Amino acid sequence: MLAPFLLMTLTRQSPCKINLLLNILGKRADGFHELETVLQPVPVCDELQFNRDGHRIELTCNHPSLPVDSRNLVYRAAAAFLKTARRSEGVRIHLEKRIPLAAGLGGGSGNAACTLLGLNDLFRQPLTARQLEEIAATLGSDVPFFLQNQPALATGRGENITPLDLSPALRGVFVLLIHPGFGISTAWAYQALAGYPQALNGRPGRAQKLASLLQTADLAAAANEFYNALEAPALNKYPLLALFQEFLKANGAVAAMMSGSGSTTFALVRGQKAAEQLREIFRTKFGENHWITAVSL
């Protein structure tokens, strides 16, 4: 009989994020892009269930278009965890997907980080925080951010994380997330930057300036510094996203911008009532075919 403290099943929520700033500082010799970004976790979540079972990784998912083999970040995170922890035991993982795909919300990266943390708990902490960070950095640029639950400033290619306290500016603020029904490839967005030299080679220091402004209570002043270099190619190819931003700002949003490589637009609104009203007038204007949700930050 197994000891009562030996956990066999674990369920975890996997949140998403928005980028309040994404400043690209040029392309690196290793092929990645140097960047600085300010990331804000958002409590819109996928759910993962982990079970210790068998001798291999078995991944299932409610979303039929997602692969459930080594093309999936959850699978790759589990394989890297088991190898590093030197475990021959298998795991069964079910991913209940609620965050849109190819949305700029970091859903897949968050799932990978959630898998590392979940399996480390399930196997009673065989890996240190540093080991988890090292694995996360090999899986994707946003994965290290999701190993912690605070807003953060990230540099390098996204793996260097400095947690931030943004609560003064974001107290009482709701975020409206709008996915237009199509995705944008992250690889395409970064490749397309070659046609926008100013966006590709940004001015350093913008992230720290924004982080400082967000630690005051003046959200409007901070919002003037919001920036996403990847909007340059994305809004040119998908002008509907620019229309979304213009409409949201004209109807009360303190800020509206594309998150990450898109295609999700986010709007920051003061208070739940204002967020719900903006959601309804957006639906009236643009129809019911878009995934849209409003949550408190």
C-alpha positions in Angstrom: 0.0 0.0 0.0 1.3 3.4 -1.0 2.1 5.9 1.8 -0.6 8.5 2.2 1.8 11.4 1.3 2.7 9.9 -2.1 0.7 12.0 -4.4 -0.5 10.2 -7.5 -2.9 12.7 -9.1 -2.5 16.5 -9.4 -4.6 19.2 -11.1 -3.2 22.6 -11.9 -4.4 25.8 -13.5 -2.2 27.3 -16.2 -2.7 31.1 -16.7 -1.9 33.2 -19.7 -0.1 36.6 -20.0 -0.1 39.9 -21.8 2.8 42.0 -22.9 2.5 45.6 -21.7 5.7 46.3 -23.6 7.7 44.2 -26.1 10.7 46.0 -27.4 13.0 44.2 -29.9 16.7 45.2 -29.7 18.0 43.4 -32.8 18.8 39.9 -34.0 21.4 37.9 -32.1 24.2 35.7 -33.6 22.4 32.6 -32.3 19.3 33.5 -34.5 17.1 34.6 -31.6 16.1 38.2 -31.0 17.4 40.3 -28.1 14.4 41.8 -26.3 13.0 43.5 -23.3 9.5 43.0 -22.2 7.1 43.7 -19.4 4.8 40.8 -18.8 1.5 40.7 -16.8 -0.1 37.3 -15.8 -3.8 37.1 -16.5 -6.1 34.7 -14.7 -7.6 33.1 -17.8 -6.5 29.5 -17.6 -6.0 26.1 -19.2 -6.2 23.1 -16.8 -3.7 20.3 -16.6 -4.2 17.0 -14.8 -1.1 14.9 -14.0 -1.1 11.2 -13.0 1.9 8.9 -12.2 1.3 5.8 -14.3 3.0 3.4 -16.6 6.4 3.8 -18.2 5.9 6.4 -20.8 4.4 9.8 -21.4 0.7 9.8 -22.4 -0.8 13.2 -23.3 -4.4 13.8 -24.1 -6.1 17.1 -25.0 -9.7 18.3 -25.6 -8.5 20.4 -28.6 -8.4 18.2 -31.7 -5.9 20.3 -33.6 -3.2 20.2 -30.9 -0.6 17.3 -31.4 -0.1 15.1 -28.3 3.4 14.0 -29.1 6.8 15.6 -29.0 5.5 18.5 -31.1 3.6 19.7 -28.0 5.4 21.7 -25.4 3.7 19.8 -22.5 5.1 16.5 -23.8 8.5 18.0 -24.3 8.5 19.6 -20.8 7.5 16.2 -19.3 10.2 14.4 -21.2 12.8 16.9 -20.1 11.6 16.7 -16.5 11.7 12.9 -16.3 15.2 12.8 -18.0 16.7 15.4 -15.6 15.1 13.8 -12.6 16.2 10.4 -13.8 12.8 8.8 -13.4 11.8 5.8 -15.5 8.2 6.0 -14.3 5.6 7.3 -16.8 3.0 10.0 -16.5 -0.4 10.6 -17.9 -1.3 14.2 -18.6 -4.6 15.7 -19.8 -4.6 19.2 -21.1 -8.0 21.0 -21.1 -7.4 23.9 -23.5 -9.3 27.1 -23.0 -6.8 29.8 -24.0 -6.9 30.4 -27.8 -4.0 29.0 -29.9 -1.5 31.3 -31.7 -2.9 34.1 -29.7 0.1 35.9 -28.2 -1.1 35.0 -24.8 1.6 32.4 -24.0 -0.8 29.5 -23.5 1.6 26.9 -24.7 4.6 28.3 -22.8 2.4 28.5 -19.6 1.4 24.9 -20.1 5.1 23.8 -20.3 6.0 25.7 -17.1 2.9 24.3 -15.4 4.0 20.8 -16.4 7.5 21.3 -14.9 6.1 22.7 -11.6 3.3 20.1 -11.5 5.5 17.1 -12.1 8.0 18.4 -9.6 5.3 18.4 -7.0 3.9 15.1 -8.1 7.4 13.4 -7.7 8.0 15.2 -4.4 10.5 17.9 -5.5 13.4 16.0 -7.1 14.6 19.1 -9.0 15.7 22.5 -7.7 14.3 25.8 -8.8 17.5 26.4 -10.8 17.1 23.1 -12.6 13.5 23.9 -13.5 14.7 27.3 -14.8 17.4 25.7 -17.0 14.8 23.3 -18.5 12.3 26.1 -19.1 14.9 28.2 -21.0 15.4 25.3 -23.4 11.7 25.0 -24.1 10.8 28.5 -25.2 11.4 32.2 -24.5 8.2 32.8 -22.4 8.4 29.5 -20.4 10.7 30.9 -17.6 8.2 33.7 -16.9 5.5 31.2 -16.1 7.6 29.4 -13.4 6.6 32.4 -11.1 3.2 34.2 -10.8 4.2 37.9 -10.6 4.4 40.6 -13.3 8.0 40.7 -14.5 10.5 42.4 -16.7 12.2 39.9 -19.0 15.4 40.4 -21.0 17.8 38.4 -23.2 15.5 36.3 -25.4 13.0 36.3 -22.5 14.7 34.0 -20.1 16.1 36.6 -17.6 13.2 37.3 -15.3 12.9 40.1 -12.7 9.6 40.1 -10.8 7.8 43.4 -10.4 5.2 45.0 -8.2 2.7 46.7 -10.6 -0.2 46.7 -8.2 -0.3 50.5 -7.7 -1.1 51.2 -11.4 -3.2 48.1 -12.0 -5.4 48.2 -8.8 -9.0 47.9 -9.8 -8.1 47.4 -13.5 -9.9 44.8 -15.7 -8.5 43.4 -18.9 -10.6 42.6 -22.0 -9.1 39.9 -24.2 -10.3 39.7 -27.8 -9.2 36.9 -30.1 -10.3 37.6 -33.7 -10.8 33.9 -34.7 -7.4 33.6 -36.5 -3.9 33.1 -35.2 -0.6 34.7 -36.1 2.6 32.6 -36.3 5.3 33.8 -33.9 7.9 32.7 -36.4 6.3 34.8 -39.2 6.0 37.9 -37.0 9.7 37.9 -36.1 10.8 37.1 -39.6 8.6 39.9 -40.9 10.4 42.4 -38.7 13.2 42.5 -41.2 11.0 44.8 -43.3 10.6 47.2 -40.3 14.2 48.3 -39.3 13.0 50.7 -36.6 10.9 48.0 -34.9 13.7 45.5 -35.3 16.3 47.7 -33.6 14.5 49.4 -30.7 15.8 51.8 -28.2 17.0 50.0 -25.0 15.6 51.1 -21.6 11.9 51.3 -22.5 11.0 48.3 -20.3 12.6 49.7 -17.2 11.0 53.1 -17.8 7.6 51.5 -18.1 8.2 49.3 -15.0 9.0 52.4 -13.0 5.8 54.2 -14.2 3.7 51.2 -13.4 4.9 51.3 -9.8 3.0 54.6 -9.4 -0.8 54.9 -9.4 -0.9 56.8 -12.7 -2.0 54.1 -15.3 -2.7 56.7 -18.0 0.8 58.0 -17.9 2.2 54.5 -17.9 -0.1 53.5 -20.8 1.6 56.2 -23.0 4.8 54.0 -22.8 3.0 50.7 -23.8 4.7 49.4 -27.0 4.8 46.3 -29.1 7.4 46.1 -31.9 5.6 43.2 -33.5 2.6 45.3 -34.2 4.5 46.9 -37.1 4.2 43.8 -39.4 1.0 42.4 -37.8 -1.2 45.4 -38.0 -0.1 46.0 -41.6 -1.1 42.5 -42.6 -4.2 42.4 -40.4 -5.7 45.9 -40.3 -8.8 44.6 -38.4 -6.6 44.5 -35.3 -5.8 48.2 -35.7 -9.6 48.9 -36.0 -10.1 46.9 -32.8 -7.6 49.2 -30.9 -9.1 52.4 -32.3 -12.6 51.4 -31.3 -11.6 50.2 -27.8 -9.7 53.5 -27.0 -12.6 55.6 -28.4 -15.0 53.8 -26.0 -13.2 54.1 -22.7 -10.2 51.8 -22.7 -7.2 53.4 -21.0 -5.0 51.3 -23.3 -5.4 48.8 -26.2 -2.7 46.8 -27.8 -1.8 43.5 -29.4 -0.2 41.0 -27.0 3.0 39.3 -28.0 3.0 38.2 -31.6 -0.8 38.4 -31.7 -3.5 37.9 -32.7 -5.1 38.8 -29.4 -5.9 42.4 -28.6 -6.1 43.5 -25.0 -7.8 46.5 -23.5 -7.3 47.8 -20.0 -10.4 49.3 -18.3 -11.0 50.8 -14.9 -13.6 48.7 -13.0 -15.8 45.6 -13.8 -18.9 47.6 -14.9 -16.9 49.5 -17.5 -15.2 46.3 -18.7 -18.6 44.6 -19.1 -20.1 47.6 -20.9 -17.1 47.8 -23.3 -17.4 44.0 -24.0 -21.1 44.4 -25.0 -20.6 47.5 -27.3 -17.6 45.7 -28.9 -19.9 42.7 -29.6 -22.6 45.0 -31.0 -20.0 46.7 -33.3 -18.0 43.6 -34.5 -20.4 40.7 -34.0 -20.4 37.5 -31.9 -17.7 35.6 -33.8 -14.8 36.6 -31.6 -13.6 35.0 -28.4 -13.8 37.7 -25.8 -13.5 37.7 -22.0 -13.0 40.3 -19.2 -11.2 39.5 -16.0 -9.7 41.4 -13.1 -5.9 41.9 -12.9 
